[in-house]
Amino acid sequence: MTEAAKPALTQDVDEDARALARQLTRSSRYGSLAVLRPDDGFPAASRVLVATDFLGRPLLLVSGLSLHAKALQQDRRCSLLLGEPGKGDPLAHPRLSLFATADIIAPDAPERANLRHRFLARHPKAELYVDFPDFRFVRLDSLSASLNGGFARAYELEAGDLLDEAIDTDLEAAGERARLHMNEDHGDAIDAIAAANGQAGDGWRITTVDRRGFEIARSDRLARIAFRRDPAGDGGYRKAFVDLVSDGAH
């Protein structure tokens, strides 16, 4: 086979690939963080809990005593593998490798309170240690990513393929108000939305919200649900949730 006739190793990036990459990033409870070991530069991997900020950047909480925290202090280049294996061949399930630089959030940084809130909404048990002096939030600024969506579905993505658009509105605060309102007053509606999206059981709660959708949790299960309409448009988050409830009623 000539060089020109060889099949392409990756597919052209389309909206389906971008949506899958965002889905994997937003819906992951944990991932494998790879760093460069400070003493000798060998790659070192560790499991970490994962949340995301409003734009979709992965958010980690690490102890300063850990190897990966010490490595990131010296070299902030890292990679994060996301994706849940399911039944059968683990390699048949989608996964995403992010190539990023780590932004270590200072204890007095103005954005820490909001990041803490989002992380604990996803991982409430972390409240036991989140404020220990040696713990720091780390936000990953992805430079590129490798997406494997299954057999013959490999993509090389750029940073712009991974994040939601930043807009000059108070949309994040509005999303948090909608989340609290739904959890406090409309638990039955959340369960109905969950059921309509293939998630069985009662007692689901919304953990984090963004422009494109939200995550729901029940025990150790986490699921991602996409909005049918943009909450930045007319009707805001209220209309976006009402549309999903209406879908679940049919």
Helices and strands as residue ranges (DSSP letters): H 15-27, E 30-36, E 43-49, E 51-52, E 58-63, H 67-74, E 77-82, G 90-92, E 95-105, H 112-122, G 124-128, E 135-148, E 154-158, G 159-161, H 171-185, H 187-196, E 205-209, E 213-218, E 221-226, H 236-249
